[in-house]
Amino acid sequence: MASWGCPHEVGGRCGKVNDLPCDPGMKGCVLAGRFFFIGSEEKNRRLREKQARPAGEAGNDAPASGSD
């Protein structure tokens, strides 16, 4: 059996999000919007928003086209 540990979690507290109790996927967590969490629609909202965006709208993913 494998396990995963967050490098920001120390003693059950999040060193990245104001020393709050660690809750993977909470707002500000490095996992938020990157992974799917079973049983938590609130944590999955950002991931679903990112998946719904049309290709190329995600910001700097595509190189800017310019005319000379």
N, C-alpha and C positions, 0 to 999 in steps of 0.2 A: 504494500500500500504506500502510495506517495503522498506527500503533503507539500503545501506551499506556505511560505512565510513572507510577509511584507517587510521590506527593509525599513519602513517608516514606523512600524509597530514596535514599541518597547514597553514591556510590562502591561500589555493590553491597551495602551494609549497610543494615539496617532501623533507622531512627531512632526507631521506635515500640516495637520489641521488643528492648530491651537491646543494640542495636547488633550483632545477629546477622546472618549472611549472609542477604540477601533471598531468601525462598522464598515467593512469592505463595500465600496460602491457609493458611500455617502458623498454629498456635495463636497468637492475639493479633493476627494480621493483620487489617486493616480489611476485607479481602475474604472472610475465613473465614465460612462460613455464608450468604453472599450470592450467590455465583457457583458454577457447576459447573466442576470441573477434570477434564479428560479424563486417564484413566490414574492417578488417585489416589483410591482409595476412602476413605482416611483423611481427606483434605481435604474430601470430599463428605459425610461422616457427619453433620455438624451441619446442613447444608442439608437432607438427607433427614429428619432429626428434626423440623426446623421445618415441612417440608411435610406430615408425617404428623400434626401436631397438629390437633385439631378447631378449627373456626372459633370465635373468641372466647376461646380458652384461651391465647392468646399474651401475656397480661398486660393492659396498659392499652389495648388496641385498642378495646374497647367501653366506652361510658360506664357508670358505676356506676348502678344503679337503686336508688332509695331510696324509702321510703314516709314521708309526712309525717303 
